[in-house]
């Protein structure tokens, strides 16, 4: 009579392990999808900034008024 509860308990542990592993995998998949989306958004934002020319230095430099030209 003692053996069936141990088997049942072992089965329950295995079921719980499988359930936990499945939940972990689903959370990991969701996190990867979120990161992929964010990377795409960042790439789009960088592309827009580059298209606007914000990454370029101005053509005319501004002299520093605190520097003595001599």
Helices and strands as residue ranges (DSSP letters): H 2-52
